[in-house]
Amino acid sequence: MSEVGKVRLRVPASIKPGDVIRVRCLVIHPMERIERDKAGKIVDRKYQYIDTVTVTYLGKTVATFETTQSVSENPFFAFAVKATDPGKLTVSFHDTHGQKYEGSVDIAFS
């Protein structure tokens, strides 16, 4: 798992001022799921999964998502953002072990 934390972002190739664009992102992450023993009790340990996703555009937080361990390995997210000005869009993934993984893309008008 040498790529853990690698973030890939995609936005449309052509963006005009005021467009509502679809942002697609993927992060390489194991997303551990809660395990149970033979008796059905939860195995007590600190599971590693992404629990918060934060989206910033032009330096302001525009969305925050809270997730659970139910999300699949290497999760994919898609969401809409209104492109008001050219600038940087960043997606940050935070996991339960305190790790932060980020990816950024420049929003440019064509």
NULO-667044 format. One record per atom (N, C-alpha, C): residue number from 1; atom name; x, y, z. Coordinates in Angstrom, 2 decimals. Layout:
N
(NUM, CA, (X, Y, Z))
...
//
This chain:
110
(1, N, (0.82, -1.19, 0.00))
(1, CA, (0.00, 0.00, 0.00))
(1, C, (0.86, 1.25, 0.00))
(2, N, (1.81, 1.31, -0.86))
(2, CA, (2.71, 2.46, -0.89))
(2, C, (2.04, 3.73, -1.37))
(3, N, (0.88, 3.62, -2.00))
(3, CA, (0.19, 4.80, -2.49))
(3, C, (-0.85, 5.33, -1.50))
(4, N, (-0.93, 4.80, -0.30))
(4, CA, (-1.93, 5.26, 0.66))
(4, C, (-1.82, 6.77, 0.80))
(5, N, (-2.97, 7.43, 0.69))
(5, CA, (-3.01, 8.88, 0.81))
(5, C, (-2.94, 9.61, -0.51))
(6, N, (-2.71, 8.90, -1.60))
(6, CA, (-2.67, 9.57, -2.90))
(6, C, (-4.09, 10.02, -3.26))
(7, N, (-4.21, 11.29, -3.64))
(7, CA, (-5.52, 11.87, -3.96))
(7, C, (-5.54, 12.24, -5.45))
(8, N, (-6.62, 11.89, -6.11))
(8, CA, (-6.81, 12.26, -7.52))
(8, C, (-8.07, 13.11, -7.62))
(9, N, (-7.96, 14.25, -8.29))
(9, CA, (-9.10, 15.15, -8.48))
(9, C, (-9.33, 15.38, -9.97))
(10, N, (-10.60, 15.51, -10.35))
(10, CA, (-10.94, 15.84, -11.74))
(10, C, (-12.05, 16.89, -11.74))
(11, N, (-11.88, 17.85, -12.63))
(11, CA, (-12.90, 18.86, -12.89))
(11, C, (-13.07, 18.93, -14.41))
(12, N, (-14.16, 19.53, -14.89))
(12, CA, (-14.33, 19.63, -16.35))
(12, C, (-13.19, 20.40, -17.01))
(13, N, (-12.89, 20.05, -18.25))
(13, CA, (-11.82, 20.72, -18.99))
(13, C, (-12.20, 22.15, -19.36))
(14, N, (-13.48, 22.38, -19.58))
(14, CA, (-13.95, 23.71, -19.95))
(14, C, (-14.88, 24.24, -18.86))
(15, N, (-14.51, 25.36, -18.27))
(15, CA, (-15.30, 25.96, -17.19))
(15, C, (-15.50, 27.44, -17.51))
(16, N, (-16.76, 27.90, -17.34))
(16, CA, (-17.07, 29.32, -17.55))
(16, C, (-17.47, 29.92, -16.21))
(17, N, (-17.29, 31.24, -16.04))
(17, CA, (-17.69, 31.88, -14.78))
(17, C, (-19.16, 31.60, -14.48))
(18, N, (-19.44, 31.19, -13.25))
(18, CA, (-20.80, 30.89, -12.82))
(18, C, (-21.24, 29.46, -13.05))
(19, N, (-20.45, 28.66, -13.76))
(19, CA, (-20.81, 27.26, -13.97))
(19, C, (-20.85, 26.50, -12.65))
(20, N, (-21.81, 25.61, -12.53))
(20, CA, (-21.81, 24.66, -11.43))
(20, C, (-21.11, 23.42, -11.97))
(21, N, (-19.93, 23.15, -11.42))
(21, CA, (-19.10, 22.06, -11.95))
(21, C, (-19.16, 20.83, -11.05))
(22, N, (-18.95, 19.69, -11.67))
(22, CA, (-18.88, 18.43, -10.92))
(22, C, (-17.41, 18.14, -10.63))
(23, N, (-17.11, 18.00, -9.36))
(23, CA, (-15.76, 17.65, -8.92))
(23, C, (-15.78, 16.17, -8.55))
(24, N, (-14.83, 15.42, -9.08))
(24, CA, (-14.72, 14.00, -8.76))
(24, C, (-13.37, 13.77, -8.09))
(25, N, (-13.38, 13.03, -7.00))
(25, CA, (-12.11, 12.78, -6.31))
(25, C, (-12.07, 11.36, -5.76))
(26, N, (-10.85, 10.85, -5.69))
(26, CA, (-10.60, 9.50, -5.19))
(26, C, (-9.38, 9.57, -4.30))
(27, N, (-9.42, 8.86, -3.19))
(27, CA, (-8.25, 8.78, -2.31))
(27, C, (-7.92, 7.30, -2.09))
(28, N, (-6.64, 6.99, -2.16))
(28, CA, (-6.19, 5.62, -1.89))
(28, C, (-6.10, 5.45, -0.38))
(29, N, (-6.95, 4.57, 0.17))
(29, CA, (-7.00, 4.39, 1.62))
(29, C, (-7.64, 3.03, 1.93))
(30, N, (-7.15, 2.29, 2.95))
(30, CA, (-7.68, 0.96, 3.24))
(30, C, (-9.09, 0.94, 3.82))
(31, N, (-9.52, 2.00, 4.49))
(31, CA, (-10.86, 2.09, 5.07))
(31, C, (-11.22, 0.82, 5.86))
(32, N, (-10.48, 0.57, 6.93))
(32, CA, (-10.71, -0.63, 7.75))
(32, C, (-12.14, -0.66, 8.29))
(33, N, (-12.69, -1.85, 8.31))
(33, CA, (-14.04, -2.03, 8.83))
(33, C, (-13.99, -2.68, 10.20))
(34, N, (-14.99, -2.40, 11.00))
(34, CA, (-15.06, -2.98, 12.34))
(34, C, (-15.18, -4.50, 12.22))
(35, N, (-14.38, -5.18, 13.01))
(35, CA, (-14.39, -6.65, 13.03))
(35, C, (-15.11, -7.14, 14.28))
(36, N, (-15.70, -8.31, 14.17))
(36, CA, (-16.38, -8.93, 15.31))
(36, C, (-15.76, -10.31, 15.56))
(37, N, (-15.76, -10.70, 16.83))
(37, CA, (-15.25, -12.03, 17.15))
(37, C, (-16.35, -13.07, 16.92))
(38, N, (-16.07, -14.33, 17.25))
(38, CA, (-17.04, -15.40, 17.01))
(38, C, (-18.32, -15.22, 17.80))
(39, N, (-18.22, -14.51, 18.93))
(39, CA, (-19.40, -14.26, 19.76))
(39, C, (-20.20, -13.05, 19.27))
(40, N, (-19.67, -12.36, 18.26))
(40, CA, (-20.38, -11.21, 17.72))
(40, C, (-20.00, -9.88, 18.36))
(41, N, (-19.05, -9.92, 19.29))
(41, CA, (-18.63, -8.68, 19.95))
(41, C, (-17.57, -7.98, 19.09))
(42, N, (-17.60, -6.65, 19.14))
(42, CA, (-16.64, -5.86, 18.37))
(42, C, (-15.24, -6.06, 18.93))
(43, N, (-14.29, -6.36, 18.04))
(43, CA, (-12.89, -6.48, 18.43))
(43, C, (-12.39, -5.07, 18.75))
(44, N, (-11.88, -4.90, 19.97))
(44, CA, (-11.49, -3.57, 20.44))
(44, C, (-10.12, -3.18, 19.92))
(45, N, (-10.10, -2.26, 18.99))
(45, CA, (-8.86, -1.67, 18.49))
(45, C, (-9.22, -0.39, 17.76))
(46, N, (-8.24, 0.43, 17.47))
(46, CA, (-8.50, 1.69, 16.78))
(46, C, (-8.46, 1.46, 15.27))
(47, N, (-9.63, 1.45, 14.67))
(47, CA, (-9.74, 1.22, 13.24))
(47, C, (-9.35, 2.47, 12.46))
(48, N, (-8.75, 2.26, 11.29))
(48, CA, (-8.33, 3.39, 10.46))
(48, C, (-9.27, 3.54, 9.27))
(49, N, (-9.99, 4.64, 9.26))
(49, CA, (-10.85, 4.96, 8.13))
(49, C, (-11.01, 6.47, 8.05))
(50, N, (-11.34, 6.96, 6.88))
(50, CA, (-11.56, 8.40, 6.70))
(50, C, (-12.88, 8.75, 7.35))
(51, N, (-12.84, 9.75, 8.24))
(51, CA, (-14.07, 10.15, 8.91))
(51, C, (-14.53, 11.56, 8.56))
(52, N, (-13.67, 12.36, 7.91))
(52, CA, (-14.05, 13.72, 7.53))
(52, C, (-13.42, 14.08, 6.19))
(53, N, (-14.23, 14.69, 5.33))
(53, CA, (-13.75, 15.22, 4.06))
(53, C, (-14.10, 16.70, 4.04))
(54, N, (-13.11, 17.55, 3.76))
(54, CA, (-13.32, 19.00, 3.73))
(54, C, (-12.95, 19.54, 2.36))
(55, N, (-13.82, 20.38, 1.82))
(55, CA, (-13.58, 20.99, 0.51))
(55, C, (-13.41, 22.49, 0.71))
(56, N, (-12.30, 23.04, 0.22))
(56, CA, (-12.10, 24.49, 0.27))
(56, C, (-11.93, 25.01, -1.16))
(57, N, (-12.50, 26.18, -1.39))
(57, CA, (-12.41, 26.84, -2.69))
(57, C, (-12.13, 28.30, -2.44))
(58, N, (-11.08, 28.81, -3.03))
(58, CA, (-10.65, 30.20, -2.84))
(58, C, (-10.37, 30.49, -1.37))
(59, N, (-9.86, 29.48, -0.65))
(59, CA, (-9.48, 29.64, 0.75))
(59, C, (-10.62, 29.54, 1.74))
(60, N, (-11.85, 29.27, 1.28))
(60, CA, (-13.00, 29.16, 2.18))
(60, C, (-13.56, 27.74, 2.13))
(61, N, (-13.98, 27.24, 3.28))
(61, CA, (-14.59, 25.91, 3.33))
(61, C, (-15.97, 26.00, 2.69))
(62, N, (-16.20, 25.18, 1.67))
(62, CA, (-17.49, 25.18, 0.97))
(62, C, (-18.30, 23.91, 1.25))
(63, N, (-17.66, 22.88, 1.80))
(63, CA, (-18.38, 21.64, 2.13))
(63, C, (-17.56, 20.82, 3.11))
(64, N, (-18.27, 20.14, 3.99))
(64, CA, (-17.65, 19.18, 4.91))
(64, C, (-18.54, 17.94, 4.93))
(65, N, (-17.93, 16.79, 4.76))
(65, CA, (-18.66, 15.52, 4.79))
(65, C, (-18.12, 14.68, 5.93))
(66, N, (-19.01, 14.06, 6.69))
(66, CA, (-18.60, 13.12, 7.73))
(66, C, (-18.95, 11.72, 7.23))
(67, N, (-17.99, 10.80, 7.34))
(67, CA, (-18.22, 9.45, 6.85))
(67, C, (-18.02, 8.44, 7.99))
(68, N, (-18.31, 7.19, 7.70))
(68, CA, (-18.14, 6.11, 8.67))
(68, C, (-17.28, 5.03, 8.04))
(69, N, (-17.03, 3.98, 8.79))
(69, CA, (-16.24, 2.87, 8.28))
(69, C, (-17.01, 2.07, 7.23))
(70, N, (-18.24, 2.42, 6.97))
(70, CA, (-19.03, 1.72, 5.94))
(70, C, (-18.61, 2.09, 4.53))
(71, N, (-17.85, 3.17, 4.36))
(71, CA, (-17.40, 3.59, 3.04))
(71, C, (-16.34, 2.61, 2.54))
(72, N, (-16.39, 2.29, 1.26))
(72, CA, (-15.49, 1.28, 0.70))
(72, C, (-14.03, 1.72, 0.67))
(73, N, (-13.17, 0.74, 0.51))
(73, CA, (-11.73, 0.99, 0.33))
(73, C, (-11.54, 1.88, -0.90))
(74, N, (-10.54, 2.77, -0.85))
(74, CA, (-10.25, 3.71, -1.93))
(74, C, (-11.51, 4.48, -2.35))
(75, N, (-12.09, 5.22, -1.41))
(75, CA, (-13.39, 5.86, -1.68))
(75, C, (-13.34, 6.93, -2.77))
(76, N, (-14.45, 7.01, -3.48))
(76, CA, (-14.66, 7.98, -4.55))
(76, C, (-15.80, 8.90, -4.11))
(77, N, (-15.60, 10.19, -4.28))
(77, CA, (-16.62, 11.17, -3.94))
(77, C, (-16.85, 12.06, -5.15))
(78, N, (-18.08, 12.52, -5.35))
(78, CA, (-18.41, 13.49, -6.40))
(78, C, (-19.36, 14.51, -5.79))
(79, N, (-19.15, 15.76, -6.14))
(79, CA, (-20.00, 16.83, -5.61))
(79, C, (-19.95, 18.01, -6.56))
(80, N, (-20.87, 18.96, -6.37))
(80, CA, (-20.96, 20.14, -7.24))
(80, C, (-20.46, 21.37, -6.50))
(81, N, (-19.79, 22.25, -7.26))
(81, CA, (-19.29, 23.53, -6.74))
(81, C, (-19.56, 24.59, -7.81))
(82, N, (-20.01, 25.76, -7.38))
(82, CA, (-20.19, 26.87, -8.32))
(82, C, (-18.86, 27.58, -8.51))
(83, N, (-18.40, 27.64, -9.76))
(83, CA, (-17.11, 28.26, -10.09))
(83, C, (-17.32, 29.77, -10.27))
(84, N, (-17.08, 30.52, -9.22))
(84, CA, (-17.30, 31.96, -9.26))
(84, C, (-16.09, 32.74, -9.73))
(85, N, (-14.91, 32.26, -9.39))
(85, CA, (-13.66, 32.94, -9.73))
(85, C, (-12.58, 31.89, -9.98))
(86, N, (-11.54, 32.25, -10.74))
(86, CA, (-10.42, 31.33, -10.88))
(86, C, (-9.69, 31.18, -9.54))
(87, N, (-9.20, 30.00, -9.26))
(87, CA, (-8.47, 29.79, -8.01))
(87, C, (-8.36, 28.33, -7.66))
(88, N, (-7.82, 28.08, -6.49))
(88, CA, (-7.53, 26.72, -6.06))
(88, C, (-8.71, 26.09, -5.32))
(89, N, (-8.99, 24.83, -5.67))
(89, CA, (-9.96, 24.01, -4.96))
(89, C, (-9.18, 22.87, -4.34))
(90, N, (-9.34, 22.67, -3.03))
(90, CA, (-8.60, 21.63, -2.30))
(90, C, (-9.58, 20.70, -1.60))
(91, N, (-9.32, 19.41, -1.68))
(91, CA, (-10.09, 18.41, -0.95))
(91, C, (-9.15, 17.75, 0.04))
(92, N, (-9.54, 17.78, 1.33))
(92, CA, (-8.73, 17.19, 2.41))
(92, C, (-9.49, 16.02, 3.03))
(93, N, (-8.79, 14.92, 3.19))
(93, CA, (-9.34, 13.72, 3.81))
(93, C, (-8.64, 13.53, 5.15))
(94, N, (-9.40, 13.35, 6.23))
(94, CA, (-8.83, 13.15, 7.57))
(94, C, (-9.27, 11.77, 8.05))
(95, N, (-8.31, 10.98, 8.57))
(95, CA, (-8.70, 9.66, 9.06))
(95, C, (-8.61, 9.58, 10.58))
(96, N, (-9.05, 8.45, 11.10))
(96, CA, (-9.15, 8.25, 12.55))
(96, C, (-7.81, 8.09, 13.23))
(97, N, (-6.73, 8.01, 12.48))
(97, CA, (-5.39, 7.93, 13.06))
(97, C, (-4.69, 9.28, 13.01))
(98, N, (-5.44, 10.33, 12.66))
(98, CA, (-4.88, 11.68, 12.64))
(98, C, (-4.14, 12.04, 11.36))
(99, N, (-4.21, 11.18, 10.36))
(99, CA, (-3.55, 11.45, 9.09))
(99, C, (-4.42, 12.37, 8.23))
(100, N, (-3.76, 13.22, 7.44))
(100, CA, (-4.46, 14.12, 6.53))
(100, C, (-3.88, 13.93, 5.13))
(101, N, (-4.77, 13.76, 4.16))
(101, CA, (-4.38, 13.57, 2.77))
(101, C, (-5.07, 14.66, 1.95))
(102, N, (-4.32, 15.34, 1.08))
(102, CA, (-4.88, 16.45, 0.32))
(102, C, (-4.59, 16.36, -1.16))
(103, N, (-5.52, 16.91, -1.91))
(103, CA, (-5.32, 17.08, -3.35))
(103, C, (-5.90, 18.42, -3.74))
(104, N, (-5.27, 19.07, -4.71))
(104, CA, (-5.74, 20.38, -5.16))
(104, C, (-5.79, 20.43, -6.68))
(105, N, (-6.65, 21.31, -7.17))
(105, CA, (-6.76, 21.55, -8.60))
(105, C, (-7.03, 23.04, -8.79))
(106, N, (-6.46, 23.61, -9.82))
(106, CA, (-6.71, 25.02, -10.13))
(106, C, (-7.94, 25.12, -11.02))
(107, N, (-8.89, 25.96, -10.59))
(107, CA, (-10.07, 26.24, -11.39))
(107, C, (-9.70, 27.41, -12.31))
(108, N, (-9.74, 27.16, -13.61))
(108, CA, (-9.40, 28.19, -14.59))
(108, C, (-10.53, 28.27, -15.61))
(109, N, (-10.86, 29.46, -16.03))
(109, CA, (-11.93, 29.65, -17.00))
(109, C, (-11.38, 29.56, -18.42))
(110, N, (-12.22, 28.98, -19.30))
(110, CA, (-11.80, 28.87, -20.70))
(110, C, (-12.86, 29.43, -21.61))
//
